[in-house]
Amino acid sequence: MSEMLPKPKRFIFLLLPNYSLIAFSNAIEALRLANRMARREVYEWQVVTENGVPVACSSGLYIAVDTALTELMREDTVMVCGGARVKLAVTAKLLNWARREARKGVAFGGLCTGTYFLAKAGLLQGRKATIHWENRESLIEDFPDLEVSNAVFVVDKNRYSSAGGAAAADLMLNLIAAGHGAELANAVADQMIYTTARTGKDEQRLSIPTRIGVRHPKLSGVIKMMEGNLEEPISPPELAAQAGMSTRQLERLFRRYLNRSPKRYYMELRLQKARNLLMQTDMSVINVALASGFASPSHFSKCYRAHFNTTPYRERGMAEGH
């Protein structure tokens, strides 16, 4: 009598309106390839939406759905697939379903902005998580007690999160390795032409030198200080002192490599943070200004308009109208 094979591990992919197609497809394709490379069904999956009706992804495409919200088994894993305007996609019905299933011990993961859904449902209390870097500031503002990582993915017991895009593949390869060994995970990565699978220690954004196209240690160090102190900006003289140079040398460095002053570059970083908060949170314009290092709302509005050619209030109105 042949030995009975273990039952396939089941994943439930919950698609929220405007979900990220690239994150979803990277995750589900990893499971499909795992079955192929294992030469048996080690995984199975269902695609669900709140009402069992297909929802458009962020690029406007529709994918067939298996069912509406359903009762799950304790061994199941739910992957919440989020994307643009995630707050509009989260409903009381979805949250109540997730909380009920989580109480059974069901594992939950968030792909891209699906992490916001998990936090809103209260499923990340005492857990570490990650989210797409563009949404990080708004997640921290909405859930100040949540430990938010910059990593491409985070596995914390039975809660998983990935930054979206290619990071969904990294997360799934990690879960495949944990469940069925590194050999199978590596075989899947090879099939995906994925030669540099990342770990939970890898950060999701490009390094500062790669991002700005300049390899200069002192310049990178100053920019890192700026990015870490957007709410309470550091003065140019202090930045220069911490980098071990004079203010004049700092000015020359930024002019030479970035064609702008340190003050201008710092301002642009703060304004981009402000724009992300306006688009992704319900914070008042005044609180957005404060969170971005502007003590005066009028000064904030003036700078914002000069940079983005619109006012913070109009930006907020456009975000709400989408």
GIWO-V936700 format. One record per helix or strand of 2 or more residues. SS is the DSSP state (H for helix, E for strand). FROM is the first residue (numbers start at 1). TO is the last residue. Records with the same first field share a line. If there is no record, write none. Layout:
BEGIN
SS->FROM-TO, FROM-TO
END
This chain:
BEGIN
E->9-15, 43-48, 56-57, 77-81, 107-111, 128-130, 147-149, 153-156, 159-162
H->21-38, 86-89, 92-103, 114-120, 133-142, 167-180, 182-191, 208-212, 217-228, 236-243, 247-258, 262-280, 285-291, 297-308, 312-321
END
